[in-house]
């Protein structure tokens, strides 16, 4: 079971909302809306995606990484490296 399993429905709803926001941005561009208004919406989508990513990362650390560390060994090291790489990707984006 994945770390996000308890919040799967919440994450799914959030992603559907973001999907709707992205479709709205497309319509704004098609309708020749003001650039700054479009950029404001793009920024809102980026922040919403970051919030989802941070939530998933938090759940991964609390569930998957914690379980692997409890078991110890090579799996623990792999999960920690995997989490570190995910954090690095989020920081760079």
N, C-alpha and C positions, 0 to 999 in steps of 0.2 A: 504494500500500500504506500502511495506517495505521501509526502508531508502535507500537501495541500488538500488531501482528500476531504477533510472536515469542512473546508471552505470552498469546495469545488463549485457549488452553485453560485456563491457570491462572486467568485472570480469569473465565472461564465457570464453572469449578468453584467459585470463591469466591462468585460471585453465586448459584449454586444453593444453597450452604451458607447464605447470608444469607436466601434465600427460605425455606428450611426453618426458620430461626430465627424469621422473621416468622410463619409458620404456627403455630409453637410458641407464640408470644405470643398469637395468636388463640385457641388452645386453652386457654391459661392463663386468659384473660378469660372464655371460655365456662364454664370449670370453677370460676370464682369463686376463683382463687388470690389470695394476699396481694398487696396493691398494691405493696409494696416489691420483691417478687420479680419482678413484671411490669416495673416501672421499671428494675430491674437488667438485664433482658433487652433492653429498649428501648435502653438505653445501650450495650449490647454490639453491637446491630445498627447503631446510629449510628456507633460506632467502626469497625466492619467496613466500612461504606460509605465512611467517610472514608479508610480505608486503600486501598480500591479506587480512589477518586477521586484520591488522591495518586499512586498508581502510574501511573494513566492520564495524569495531568498530567506526571509526570516523563518518561514515554515520549514524550508529545507534544512536550515541550521538546527532548528529545534527538534526535528524528527530524524532525518536521514543521517546527518553528521553526528548528532548525539548518539544515535543507535550504533553507528560504526565505531565511534570512540569508545563506547561501553564495551563492545566486542574486542576492540584493539586490533593489533596486527596490521597487515598490509592494507586491508580495507579501510581502516581509519585514516591512514596516510593518504590514500587515494581520494577519499571523500573530502578531506581537508584541502588537498591540492585542487580538487574540482571546485570547491566553494571559493577558494582564493581566486581562481581563474574567472569564475562568474562575477565576483566582486570587481575584479580588474576590468572586465568588459563593461560593466555598468558604469564604472567611474570614467572610462574613456568615452562613453557615448554621450 
